[in-house]
């Protein structure tokens, strides 16, 4: 299409990330130019001044000034910048999950006597650790060593959700198990979260206890969407975020 030939889309993401590589291929097939930017490198205003859209899939502190410049100068961002910055704090992320009705484990700032997951304050400061050292400590919910990963994509016309089971990385390397049917209650609350925070894409991790209750344990705007089948939805969402 004629308008796509002149439009450049930047993706703040490693250029070998499987899902976004596939999404980039779809966008190129539709006539767009796509460029990946290393999320761990500093992004200067000159990198983004000719972009029609910047897909802020993964953000580190050194990227934030350029994202602020983009918003100030009119370069659209895929995910809401204020929410992106706020949800980089794990504590704010947990509070946001609670605010839309999700059950979350209790947290402490001193090591508790019960089993816990140690977490850094910010998503870019490292991985979580079972009974280790962290900025704060989240109660370990007694469950099978399985995480339920939910992904939600908003393309302005509709909100799509997919879910999968993976082995918990608290006990070893994460491994995909299978896709699962999203629970309607969790899907409704995810939709509420997306609408309240004006998000285009988000991932939330759940665990299920012995009574069948789901606990939200983490939120991730840098979700990888692997094994979700949401590549078409991601492509549609990115295209819908382009300026008219």
DAJO-V65273 format. One record per pair of residues at least 24 apart in sequence whose ideal C-beta (glycine too) atoms are under 8 Angstrom apart, sorted by the first residue. I is the first residue (numbers start at 0). GAP is how many residues later the second one is. Records with the same first field share a line. If there is no record, write none. Layout:
BEGIN
I = GAP + GAP
END
This chain:
BEGIN
0 = 29 + 30
3 = 26 + 27 + 28
4 = 26
6 = 25 + 26 + 45 + 46 + 235
7 = 24 + 25 + 26 + 27 + 42 + 43 + 44
8 = 24 + 25 + 26 + 42 + 43 + 44 + 45 + 46 + 229 + 233
9 = 24 + 25 + 26 + 27 + 37 + 38 + 41 + 43 + 44 + 45
10 = 24 + 25 + 26 + 43 + 44 + 46
11 = 25 + 27 + 31 + 42 + 43 + 44 + 45 + 46 + 47 + 51
12 = 24 + 26 + 42 + 44 + 45
13 = 24 + 25 + 44
16 = 40 + 207
17 = 206 + 208
18 = 205 + 206 + 207 + 209 + 211 + 212 + 215
19 = 35 + 37 + 205 + 214
21 = 209
22 = 208 + 211 + 212 + 215
25 = 205 + 206 + 209
26 = 208 + 211 + 212
29 = 205 + 209
38 = 24
41 = 24
42 = 24
44 = 24 + 25 + 28
47 = 27
48 = 24 + 26
50 = 24
51 = 24 + 190 + 191
52 = 24 + 25 + 185 + 188 + 189 + 190
53 = 24
54 = 183 + 186
55 = 25 + 28
56 = 144 + 165
57 = 164
58 = 25 + 26 + 29 + 65 + 162 + 163
59 = 64
60 = 63
75 = 165 + 166 + 167
77 = 122 + 123 + 159 + 160 + 163
78 = 120 + 121 + 122 + 142
79 = 117 + 118 + 119 + 120
82 = 114 + 115 + 116 + 138
83 = 137
86 = 36 + 110 + 132 + 134
87 = 34 + 35 + 36 + 133
88 = 32 + 33
89 = 29 + 30 + 31 + 32 + 33 + 45 + 46 + 128
90 = 30 + 45
92 = 30 + 125 + 126
93 = 44 + 122 + 125
95 = 97 + 101 + 123
96 = 96 + 107 + 119 + 122
98 = 97
99 = 89 + 90 + 92 + 93 + 96
100 = 88 + 91
101 = 84 + 87 + 102 + 112 + 113 + 114
102 = 110 + 111 + 112 + 113
103 = 111 + 112 + 113
104 = 33 + 34 + 35 + 36 + 110 + 112
105 = 32 + 33
106 = 29 + 30 + 31 + 32
107 = 28 + 29
108 = 27 + 28
109 = 27
110 = 26
111 = 25 + 27
113 = 25 + 26
114 = 24 + 25
115 = 24
116 = 53 + 100
122 = 97 + 99
126 = 42
127 = 41 + 42 + 90
128 = 41
129 = 40 + 41
137 = 79
140 = 66 + 68 + 74 + 76
141 = 67 + 68
142 = 64 + 65 + 66 + 67
143 = 64
144 = 25 + 26
145 = 31 + 61 + 62
146 = 27 + 58 + 59 + 60 + 70
147 = 32 + 57 + 58 + 59 + 60 + 66
148 = 54 + 55 + 56 + 57 + 74
149 = 32 + 36 + 37 + 40 + 53 + 54 + 55 + 56
150 = 50 + 51 + 52 + 72 + 74 + 77 + 79
151 = 35 + 38 + 39 + 41 + 42 + 47 + 49 + 50 + 51 + 52
152 = 47 + 48 + 77 + 80 + 81 + 84
153 = 40 + 41 + 45 + 46 + 47 + 83
154 = 45 + 78 + 81 + 82 + 85
155 = 81 + 84 + 85
156 = 83
158 = 31 + 32 + 35 + 36
159 = 70 + 73
160 = 26 + 29 + 30
161 = 66 + 67 + 68
163 = 63 + 64
167 = 39
175 = 50 + 51
178 = 48 + 49 + 50
182 = 31
185 = 28
199 = 37 + 38 + 41
200 = 24 + 33 + 36
END
